[in-house]
Amino acid sequence: MYEGIAASPGIAIAKAFLFKKEDLVIEKEEIAAVEIEREKEKFHQALIQTRGQLENIKRKTEADVGVEEAAIFGAHLMILDDPMLIGEVENKISEDKLTAASALNQVITNFIQLFSNMEDAYMKERAVDIKDVGERILNNILGLKGNTLANINEKVIIIAHNLTPSDTAQIDKEYVLGFVTEVGGRTSHTAIMARTLEIPAVVGLGKDISSIKSEELIIIDGDKGVVITQPDQGTIQKYQERLEKFKSYKMELKELLDSPAKTIDGHQVELAANIGTPRDISSVLENGAEGIGLYRTEFLYMDRNEFPSEEEQFEAYKTVAERMNGKPVIIRTLDIGGDKNLPYLQLPEEMNPFLGWRAIRFCLERKDTFKAQLRAILRASAYGKVKIMYPMISNVSEVRQANTILQEVRDELERENISYDKAIETGIMVEIPSAALTADIIAKEVDFFSIGTNDLCQYTIAVDRMNEKVSYLYQPFHPAVLSLIMKVIQSAHKEGKLVGMCGEMAGDPLAAIILLGLGLDEFSMSASSIPHIKRIIRSISLEHAQSIARQAIQLSTAEEIEDLMKKTLEQLGG
């Protein structure tokens, strides 16, 4: 038995499929001066071929998995346009008289080394992306097909050193039952993709996996981060029983699709979904969401060379509003900066981009961009129950400034005789401690709050949630975080305003009962998480949930709170 990092929950029992990618060995090969233009042309043709392949993979991933997950291939396409990459390769062909393959190999190797040596875990992950794209270009230069997972046609568990975005985009989850990798953590692409596909995964096992043999029957436990090799019959039977129980549970969840998220004593909350584009609506409706709690509009602005027009935005927002058929749709205004940059917008280099010129700060300064989006949202509000939400609010002055600009847009539409919902609601994402601590003031200026726990945790505990070295400190159940959540809910309710949550915590089964007990009105999450959270809410009374929440708030550590919630869920059979 081997222990690694529990990256994606679930049980898988199948034969091991050893996926080995041999590193391309490219010798330094020089050319004559007359061959320089030919090699440059070979390089550029490979870039064109690679672009076509990546665009196809991106479309397939959007259709099969989701737009957010496909965004990584937008980043890969941007690598192909990197003037530094292209310039350095061309320079090595011209000045050093190297073949296209040899020049590219040297440049990509240097880039990978540069990113791999960075301290930041997120930046380290970019080395994987550069390697992935570089290998694809090299294969196209050399006319090689490269290893692929696309042809797997029997049920297996993949064993690999690591899996690149291109690798995971090709899998068929009917046959690939799980992942086991030598490297990686919970924030690695492999882990994120496994959770999205609802495939169990254990990562970060180190060299231990080298002893696993091809075709060997193995068991992976994605809940505990365990890989079992050469299991005896008793172990196989135990895990098969757990697997069957899990399958039955999923069938039970399907039966709750049309049932309300109502406690056994009649208290009802709203379960909504987070989306990135209109294409995500199918999954939202399939999982019984009662609304859209977060529409991340920045995906409209990405993977392109200019800002989307007002008309293009209007059509996207209108489509979502119409397809939700009167259910609420909360559209978050543009949230760029931090880890989300636009290639056509030269954002300043900042020492701390997550704390810098981003989100509402950008929009208040770039009123032209902000007003175009607000016009599109207001116009779409005539076709459904649309709400507007401002991100990254740190004080009430920003809310007032944003609402002043919104009023300017409303006045423009009135003059132009363009229809919109005149009772449209506005709210904010509470993701900065200063907003949470002054929620009683801000609540007087807005119609609703939505708590963004991802950033609220990060800023409250002062921990980079993408950095694996300090990931143990990223604790959504930290008493300070729970205290802020409680304060936000109490402040809003005092003013008669509703409070939702659209961070990862909203879809965490361990958090559901605490949040219910604290009085959260709306839970917004990945669509696939909705049935599980609904079952938990329907298994408890509000009074019991309030009692559990009071106990949790009085505990001293995140670990104690998590233990309490694990025991509570076990007692409820959740």
C-alpha positions in Angstrom: 0.0 0.0 0.0 1.3 3.5 -0.9 0.1 6.8 0.5 0.0 10.0 -1.5 -2.2 13.1 -1.7 -6.0 12.6 -1.9 -6.6 14.7 -5.0 -10.1 13.6 -6.1 -12.6 11.5 -4.1 -13.9 8.0 -4.9 -12.9 4.4 -5.3 -11.5 2.7 -8.5 -10.6 -0.9 -9.0 -9.0 -1.8 -12.3 -5.8 -2.8 -14.1 -2.9 -0.4 -14.1 -2.1 1.3 -17.4 1.5 2.6 -17.3 1.6 5.8 -19.3 5.2 6.7 -20.1 6.3 9.6 -22.3 9.8 9.3 -23.5 11.5 12.7 -23.5 12.4 13.7 -27.0 16.2 13.6 -27.3 17.2 16.4 -29.7 20.8 16.7 -30.5 22.4 20.0 -31.3 22.3 20.0 -35.1 23.8 22.9 -37.2 22.7 23.9 -40.7 24.2 25.8 -43.6 23.3 29.5 -44.2 21.2 28.6 -47.2 19.0 26.4 -45.0 18.1 29.1 -42.5 14.9 30.3 -44.2 13.8 26.7 -44.7 14.1 25.9 -41.0 12.3 29.1 -40.0 9.5 28.1 -42.3 9.4 24.6 -40.8 9.1 26.2 -37.4 6.3 28.5 -38.4 4.4 25.7 -40.1 4.7 23.7 -36.9 3.2 26.6 -35.0 0.2 26.7 -37.4 -0.3 23.0 -37.1 0.0 23.2 -33.3 -2.6 26.0 -33.2 -5.1 23.9 -35.1 -4.6 20.9 -32.8 -4.9 23.1 -29.6 -8.0 24.8 -30.9 -9.6 21.3 -31.6 -8.6 20.1 -28.1 -10.0 23.3 -26.5 -13.4 22.9 -28.3 -13.5 19.2 -27.3 -12.7 20.0 -23.7 -15.4 22.8 -23.6 -18.0 20.3 -24.9 -17.0 17.3 -22.8 -15.8 18.9 -19.5 -16.5 22.6 -19.3 -15.4 26.1 -20.3 -13.3 26.8 -17.2 -11.4 23.6 -17.7 -10.8 24.4 -21.4 -9.4 27.8 -20.5 -5.9 26.2 -19.9 -5.8 25.6 -23.7 -6.4 29.3 -24.2 -3.3 29.9 -22.2 -1.5 27.3 -24.4 -2.5 29.2 -27.5 -1.1 32.4 -26.0 2.2 30.6 -25.6 2.3 30.1 -29.4 2.0 33.9 -29.8 4.7 34.8 -27.3 7.1 37.1 -29.1 9.9 36.2 -26.8 9.6 32.5 -27.6 9.3 33.1 -31.3 12.1 35.6 -31.4 14.5 33.4 -29.5 13.8 30.4 -31.7 14.3 32.5 -34.9 17.4 34.0 -33.5 19.0 30.6 -32.7 18.1 29.4 -36.2 19.7 32.6 -37.8 22.6 33.4 -35.5 23.5 29.9 -34.1 22.6 28.2 -37.4 20.6 25.5 -35.6 17.8 23.3 -37.0 14.2 24.4 -36.0 13.9 21.4 -33.7 17.3 22.0 -32.0 16.6 25.8 -31.6 13.1 25.2 -30.2 14.4 22.5 -27.8 17.0 24.8 -26.4 14.5 27.7 -25.9 11.8 25.5 -24.3 14.4 23.9 -22.0 15.5 27.3 -20.8 11.9 28.5 -20.2 11.0 25.3 -18.3 14.1 25.7 -16.1 13.2 29.3 -15.4 9.6 28.5 -14.3 10.6 25.4 -12.4 13.0 27.3 -10.2 10.4 29.8 -9.1 9.1 29.6 -5.5 5.5 30.2 -6.4 3.6 26.9 -6.9 1.2 28.4 -9.5 4.2 29.6 -11.5 5.9 26.2 -11.2 2.7 24.7 -12.8 3.3 26.9 -15.8 6.5 25.0 -16.5 4.2 22.0 -17.2 2.2 24.0 -19.7 5.3 25.2 -21.5 6.7 21.7 -21.7 3.3 20.4 -23.0 3.2 23.0 -25.8 6.9 22.7 -26.6 6.7 19.0 -27.0 3.7 19.4 -29.3 5.5 21.9 -31.5 8.6 19.6 -31.6 6.5 16.6 -32.5 5.0 18.6 -35.4 8.4 19.8 -36.6 9.7 16.2 -36.6 6.5 14.7 -38.0 5.9 12.5 -34.9 2.5 11.7 -33.4 3.6 11.4 -29.7 2.0 9.2 -27.0 -1.7 9.6 -26.5 -4.4 8.3 -24.1 -7.1 8.7 -26.8 -7.0 5.0 -27.8 -7.7 3.4 -24.4 -10.7 1.1 -24.9 -10.7 -1.0 -21.7 -11.2 0.0 -18.0 -7.9 1.1 -16.5 -6.3 3.3 -13.9 -3.6 5.5 -15.4 -0.2 5.4 -13.7 2.1 8.3 -14.8 4.9 10.6 -13.7 2.5 13.4 -14.5 -0.3 14.2 -16.8 -0.3 17.3 -18.9 -3.5 19.2 -19.9 -3.2 17.7 -23.4 -3.1 14.2 -21.9 -6.2 14.6 -19.8 -8.1 16.3 -22.5 -8.0 13.1 -24.6 -9.3 10.6 -22.0 -12.6 8.9 -22.1 -13.9 8.6 -18.5 -15.9 5.5 -19.5 -12.6 3.7 -19.7 -10.2 5.7 -17.5 -11.5 5.1 -13.9 -8.7 6.9 -12.1 -5.3 8.6 -12.0 -2.2 7.9 -10.0 0.8 10.3 -10.5 4.3 10.5 -9.1 4.2 14.3 -8.8 1.5 17.0 -8.2 -0.7 18.3 -5.4 -4.3 19.3 -5.0 -3.8 22.4 -7.1 -2.2 20.6 -10.0 -4.0 20.4 -13.3 -4.3 16.6 -13.0 -6.1 16.9 -9.6 -8.4 19.7 -10.8 -9.3 17.7 -14.0 -9.9 14.5 -12.0 -12.4 16.3 -9.6 -14.1 17.9 -12.6 -14.6 14.5 -14.3 -15.5 13.0 -10.9 -12.7 10.4 -11.3 -10.8 9.4 -8.2 -7.1 10.4 -8.1 -4.1 10.1 -5.9 -1.1 12.3 -6.7 2.4 13.0 -5.3 3.4 9.4 -4.6 7.0 10.0 -5.6 9.1 7.2 -7.0 7.0 4.6 -5.2 4.8 4.2 -8.3 7.7 2.8 -10.3 7.1 -0.6 -8.7 3.5 -0.8 -10.1 3.4 -3.2 -13.0 1.4 -2.9 -16.2 -1.9 -4.9 -16.2 -1.6 -5.4 -12.4 -4.9 -5.1 -10.5 -4.8 -2.1 -8.2 -7.2 -0.1 -6.0 -7.1 3.6 -5.5 -8.9 5.3 -2.7 -9.2 9.0 -3.6 -10.8 9.8 -0.2 -7.8 8.7 1.8 -5.0 9.2 -0.8 -4.2 5.5 -0.8 -3.1 3.1 -3.6 -3.3 -0.6 -2.9 -1.3 -3.1 -5.1 -1.7 -6.9 -5.1 -4.9 -6.7 -3.1 -6.2 -10.0 -1.5 -9.7 -11.1 -2.1 -10.9 -9.7 1.2 -9.6 -6.2 0.4 -11.1 -6.4 -3.1 -14.5 -7.3 -1.7 -14.4 -4.5 0.9 -13.7 -1.9 -1.7 -16.2 -3.3 -4.1 -18.8 -2.9 -1.4 -17.8 0.7 -0.9 -17.9 1.2 -4.6 -21.4 -0.2 -4.9 -22.5 1.9 -1.9 -21.2 5.0 -3.7 -23.0 4.1 -6.9 -26.3 3.6 -5.0 -25.8 6.9 -3.3 -25.4 8.7 -6.7 -28.6 7.1 -7.9 -30.3 8.3 -4.8 -29.1 11.8 -5.5 -30.6 11.7 -9.0 -34.0 11.0 -7.4 -33.8 14.3 -5.5 -33.4 16.3 -8.7 -36.8 18.0 -8.5 -37.0 18.2 -4.7 -36.4 21.5 -2.9 -33.4 22.1 -0.7 -35.6 22.1 2.4 -34.7 20.9 6.0 -36.9 18.3 7.7 -38.6 21.1 9.7 -39.4 23.1 6.6 -36.7 25.7 6.2 -35.8 26.2 2.5 -32.6 27.6 1.0 -31.6 28.2 -2.6 -29.0 26.0 -4.3 -27.5 27.7 -7.3 -24.6 27.1 -9.7 -21.4 28.9 -10.8 -20.9 29.2 -14.5 -18.3 30.7 -16.9 -20.3 30.8 -20.2 -23.8 30.1 -21.6 -22.5 26.6 -22.6 -22.5 25.6 -18.9 -26.2 26.0 -18.6 -26.9 22.4 -19.6 -25.1 21.0 -16.6 -26.8 23.6 -14.4 -30.3 22.4 -15.4 -29.3 18.7 -15.3 -28.3 19.0 -11.7 -31.4 20.9 -10.6 -29.9 24.3 -9.8 -32.4 27.0 -8.7 -30.5 29.8 -10.2 -27.0 31.1 -11.2 -25.2 32.4 -8.1 -22.1 33.4 -10.0 -21.7 34.1 -13.7 -18.0 34.7 -14.2 -18.0 37.2 -17.1 -14.2 37.4 -17.5 -14.3 34.3 -19.7 -16.0 36.4 -22.4 -12.9 38.6 -22.4 -10.3 35.9 -22.5 -8.7 34.0 -25.5 -9.2 37.0 -27.9 -7.3 40.0 -29.1 -9.8 42.8 -28.1 -12.5 43.6 -25.6 -15.9 42.0 -26.5 -18.4 44.5 -27.8 -21.5 45.5 -25.9 -23.6 43.5 -28.4 -21.6 40.3 -27.9 -21.9 40.6 -24.2 -25.6 41.3 -24.4 -26.2 38.2 -26.5 -24.3 36.0 -24.0 -26.1 37.4 -20.9 -29.5 37.3 -22.7 -29.0 33.6 -23.6 -28.3 32.7 -19.9 -31.3 34.8 -18.7 -33.6 33.2 -21.2 -32.5 29.6 -20.6 -32.8 30.0 -16.8 -36.5 30.8 -17.5 -37.1 33.3 -14.7 -34.7 31.8 -12.1 -32.2 34.3 -10.7 -28.9 34.9 -12.6 -26.2 36.9 -10.7 -23.8 38.4 -13.2 -20.5 39.4 -11.7 -18.9 42.4 -13.4 -15.5 42.0 -14.9 -13.0 40.5 -12.5 -9.6 40.6 -14.1 -6.1 41.0 -12.6 -4.4 38.8 -10.1 -4.1 35.5 -12.0 -6.4 36.6 -14.8 -4.7 38.8 -17.3 -5.8 39.8 -20.8 -3.3 39.6 -23.7 -4.6 42.9 -25.3 -4.7 44.8 -22.0 -1.2 45.8 -20.8 -1.8 45.6 -17.1 1.1 47.1 -15.1 3.6 44.7 -13.5 2.9 44.6 -9.8 4.7 43.1 -6.8 1.3 41.9 -5.4 -1.1 41.6 -8.3 -3.7 39.8 -6.1 -3.8 43.0 -4.0 -3.4 45.4 -6.9 -5.3 47.0 -9.8 -7.9 44.5 -10.5 -11.7 43.8 -10.5 -13.8 46.8 -9.4 -10.7 48.9 -9.0 -10.0 48.5 -12.8 -13.6 49.0 -13.7 -14.0 52.3 -11.7 -11.0 53.7 -13.5 -11.8 52.3 -17.0 -15.4 53.6 -17.0 -15.7 53.0 -20.8 -15.2 49.2 -20.4 -17.3 49.1 -17.2 -20.2 51.0 -18.8 -20.3 48.8 -21.9 -20.7 45.8 -19.7 -23.3 47.4 -17.5 -25.3 48.4 -20.6 -25.2 44.8 -21.8 -26.3 43.4 -18.4 -29.1 45.9 -18.0 -30.4 45.1 -21.5 -30.3 41.4 -20.8 -32.3 42.0 -17.6 -35.4 42.5 -19.8 -35.2 38.8 -20.6 -35.0 37.2 -17.1 -34.3 37.7 -13.4 -30.8 39.2 -13.7 -28.8 40.7 -10.8 -25.6 42.6 -10.8 -22.7 41.8 -8.5 -19.5 43.9 -8.0 -16.3 41.9 -7.1 -13.3 42.9 -4.9 -15.2 45.5 -2.9 -13.2 46.8 0.1 -15.3 49.7 1.3 -18.7 51.4 0.9 -17.3 54.2 -1.2 -16.5 51.7 -4.1 -20.1 50.5 -3.9 -21.4 54.1 -4.2 -19.1 54.9 -7.1 -20.2 51.7 -9.0 -23.8 52.5 -8.4 -23.3 56.1 -9.6 -21.9 54.7 -12.9 -24.8 52.2 -13.0 -27.3 55.0 -12.7 -25.6 56.9 -15.5 -26.1 53.8 -17.7 -29.7 53.5 -16.6 -30.3 57.1 -17.5 -28.7 56.5 -21.0 -31.0 53.6 -21.6 -34.0 55.6 -20.5 -33.1 58.3 -23.0 -32.6 55.8 -25.8 -35.9 54.1 -24.8 -34.2 50.7 -24.3 -36.0 48.2 -22.1 -34.4 46.9 -18.9 -35.5 45.7 -15.5 -36.0 48.9 -13.5 -36.1 46.9 -10.2 -32.8 45.1 -10.9 -30.9 44.2 -7.8 -27.3 45.0 -7.1 -24.9 43.3 -4.6 -21.3 42.7 -3.8 -18.9 39.8 -3.4 -17.7 39.8 0.1 -14.1 38.5 -0.3 -12.0 41.1 1.5 -11.9 41.2 5.4 -12.6 45.0 5.4 -15.8 44.4 3.5 -16.8 41.6 6.0 -16.0 43.8 9.0 -18.0 46.7 7.6 -20.9 44.6 6.3 -23.3 46.4 8.5 -22.5 49.7 6.7 -22.4 48.2 3.2 -25.6 46.3 3.7 -27.5 49.6 3.6 -26.3 50.3 0.1 -26.9 46.9 -1.6 -29.7 44.4 -2.2 -27.6 41.2 -1.4 -24.2 39.8 -0.4 -22.4 36.8 -1.9 -19.5 35.6 0.1 -16.4 34.6 -2.0 -14.7 32.3 0.4 -11.7 31.5 -1.8 -10.3 35.0 -1.5 -11.8 35.7 1.9 -9.8 32.8 3.3 -6.7 33.8 1.5 -6.8 37.4 2.7 -7.9 36.6 6.2 -5.2 34.0 6.9 -2.6 35.7 4.7 -1.9 32.5 2.8 -1.4 32.0 -1.0 -3.9 29.3 -1.8 -1.8 28.3 -4.9 1.4 27.7 -2.9 1.8 24.1 -2.0 4.4 25.0 0.6 1.8 26.8 2.8 -1.3 25.0 1.6 -1.8 23.5 5.0 -2.6 27.0 6.3 -5.4 27.5 3.8 -8.3 26.6 6.2 -11.8 27.6 5.3 -12.9 26.3 8.7 -10.4 28.6 10.5 -12.4 30.2 13.4 -11.5 33.7 12.0 -13.1 32.9 8.7 -16.2 31.5 10.3 -16.5 34.5 12.5 -16.4 36.8 9.4 -19.0 34.7 7.6 -21.3 34.9 10.7 -20.9 38.7 10.9 -21.7 39.1 7.2 -24.9 37.0 7.5 -26.0 38.8 10.7 -25.4 42.2 9.3 -27.3 41.5 6.1 -30.2 39.9 7.9 -30.5 42.9 10.2 -31.1 45.0 7.1 -33.5 42.4 5.6 -31.0 41.5 2.9 -30.2 38.0 1.6 -26.8 36.4 1.8 -25.3 33.8 -0.6 -22.0 32.2 -1.0 -20.2 31.4 -4.3 -16.8 30.2 -3.1 -15.6 26.6 -2.9 -16.9 26.3 0.6 -20.5 26.5 -0.6 -20.1 23.1 -2.2 -18.1 21.5 0.6 -20.3 18.8 2.3 -18.4 19.4 5.6 -19.4 23.1 5.5 -23.0 22.7 4.5 -24.5 22.2 8.0 -22.5 25.0 9.6 -23.5 27.4 6.8 -27.1 26.4 7.1 -27.0 26.9 10.8 -25.4 30.3 10.5 -28.3 31.4 8.3 -26.9 31.3 4.8 -29.8 31.9 2.3 -28.2 30.7 -1.0 -25.4 28.2 -1.7 -23.8 28.5 -5.2 -21.3 25.9 -6.4 -20.2 23.7 -9.3 -23.3 22.2 -10.7 -22.2 18.6 -10.0 -22.0 19.4 -6.3 -25.6 20.4 -6.0 -27.3 17.0 -5.5 -25.0 16.0 -2.6 -25.4 19.3 -0.8 -29.2 19.1 -1.3 -29.3 15.6 0.3 -27.4 16.9 3.4 -29.7 19.9 3.8 -32.8 17.6 3.5 -31.4 15.2 6.2 -31.3 17.7 9.1 -33.6 20.2 10.9 -32.7 23.9 11.0 -32.7 23.7 14.8 -30.2 20.9 14.8 -28.0 22.8 12.2 -28.1 25.9 14.4 -27.0 23.9 17.4 -24.0 22.4 15.4 -23.1 25.9 14.1 -23.0 27.2 17.7 -20.7 24.3 18.7 -18.4 24.9 15.8 -18.1 28.7 16.4 -16.9 28.0 20.0 -14.1 25.6 18.9 -10.5 26.8 18.8 -9.0 25.3 15.6 -10.0 24.4 12.1 -9.1 20.8 12.8 -11.5 20.6 15.7 -14.3 22.1 13.6 -13.6 19.6 10.7 -13.7 16.7 13.1 -17.0 17.9 14.5 -18.5 18.1 11.0 -17.1 14.7 9.9 -18.8 13.1 13.0 -22.0 15.0 12.3 -22.1 13.8 8.6 -21.5 10.2 9.6 -24.4 10.4 12.1 -26.6 11.7 9.3 -25.4 9.1 6.8 -24.0 11.9 4.5 
